[in-house]
Amino acid sequence: MRPDPAPSVLALAVVLGACAPDAGPPRAPFDAQGHRGARGLLPENTLPAFERALALGVSTLELDVGVTRDRVVVVAHDPYVPPSICRHADGRAIEGERGPLLRDLSLAEVQAWDCGSLNPDPARFPEPPREARPGTPMPTLDAVFALAERAGNPRVRFNVETKLRPGDLETLPAEEFVARVLAVVRERGVLARVSIQSFDWRALAIARRLAPEIRTVALVAPDTLDPAWLAGLRPDRDGRLLGLLRAARPLADVVSPHWRMLVADGATPPALSVEALHAEGFPVIPWTVNHAEDMRALIRLGVDGLISDYPDRLLEVVKSEGLTLL
């Protein structure tokens, strides 16, 4: 009798693989978001910052929006022209603690300000690597969409924060504000690539009603855990946040907490658990993470993306951790 032939290398690999420990399911693509474009590298919420983030290869541009007197959606973090970021075109500083409200200015008036010369926090954003761009105006939301189109990037996403606050009389009413944003999104045909995020969860409810197919993101911070911010919802009586977020499920697809809410602080456990949020069906994308060691720690907790002022650092960490981008 002839002996059985030796097993093939492939068959042996299959047998060994069956005995190997379970490596778990493959990790979903990771969402690397440039905060206000690339806030640590160029003036925030400007076309140069978004252009740099696109060139670096982010999967999502994160940005904030307001609305002018003539109902144009502009990219701005505050409801007013901020003296720490903008100045008069002739170089004069803005008088007082803040400039005029966006809702009281036309687009032409808004774009007359120089929002590319000043560094709002040199200790936090040292130069270099940050660069000024003198004379840069505040862009429109439509201009950001057009920039990505000119860059030939049909995949990049846009995470748009509606800058609303409960009881705020400094912006348009929430209903019109969100409707104006959605109109620009629809006109550009990018609805499938846009998320609407807000600390004021009324905006999420409005977006969900006006555009049920759009992705919505519940921003969470320790100082916005009040029913006025949360569309009337309340945390659990024992202070746990998971029950609150479970109740928010009809409003939000994604949870985006301050990153420190996900890590233990000494003997204090984290306010939120990535594992528990995943069990509720929420992707978790923390903000704003600027140090590589913190990025690595959060990635190893299983977060689905990160928002950073330094997308160059974030992309290096993503690559070193062996992740693929969204």
C-alpha positions, 0 to 999 in steps of 0.5 A: 500500500502506498502512503498517503501523499503529504498534505499541501501547504495550503491545507496545513495552513487551513488546519493551523488557522482553525486552531489559531485564536480568533482575531475578531472581525476586521475593523471598519474604515476609520474616519480622520476628520480635519477640525475646522479644516486644519486649525493647527496648520492654517487659519481655521475655517478658511479655504486654505485650511480646507485645501491643506486638509484635502491635500493631506488626505482626510476622509472628512472636513469638519466645519462650523456654519452661520448665516448672514443677513442676506441668508447666505451660509458662511463658515464661521465658529461664532455667531459674530466676527471674532476679534481673535481671528479677524480684523479690518481689511486695513489691519485695524483690530476689531473694537471690543470683545467681539465684532458684529453679528453675522446675521446683521451683515451681508455676505459682502460685508462679512467677506470684507474682514481679514480672517487669515492674519491672526493666530487666536492662541499662539501657545496652542498653535505655535508658528511654525507649523501654523502659517498665516494667510493675510487677507483671507476672507470668511468663506461660504459653505458652497465655496467649501463644497466647490473647493472639494469638487475642484480638487477632484475629490468625490469621496470626501465627507463634510461634518457641518456643525450648526452653531446654535445655542438654546435661547440664542437670539444672535442667530436665525431661528433654529428652523430657518438656520437648519433649512438654509444649510440643507438647501446649500447641501441639496443644491450642491448634490452632496447630501449623502456625504454630509453630516449635521452635528450640533450640541443643540440637539434641536438642530438634529431633530429639525434636520431629521425632519427636513432631510430624513436621509441625512446623517446626524451627529450628537455632540456631547460635552460636560457643560451641555448636559442640560435638557435645554441643550438636549431637545428636552431629553434628560440624563438618567437619574443616577447621572449616567449618560448611556440612557440619555444617548439611548433616548437620543437614538431617533435623533442621532446616528453618531455620538461625538463626545469630548475625548476626555469623556472616554478615558479614565481620570485617575480613579474616576471612570470614564463618563462614556464607554466606547464598547457600550455606545457600540452596543447601542449601535452608535459609531463614536467619533471624539473631538478634538484630539491633537497629541499622537499618544492620545490618538493611539489610546483612543484608537485602541479603545475602538473609536470609529474616527477622530477629529483633530486640529492637526490632520497631518499627525492624525493621518500618520497615527492612522497609518502606523496603527494599520487602519484604512480610511473611510 
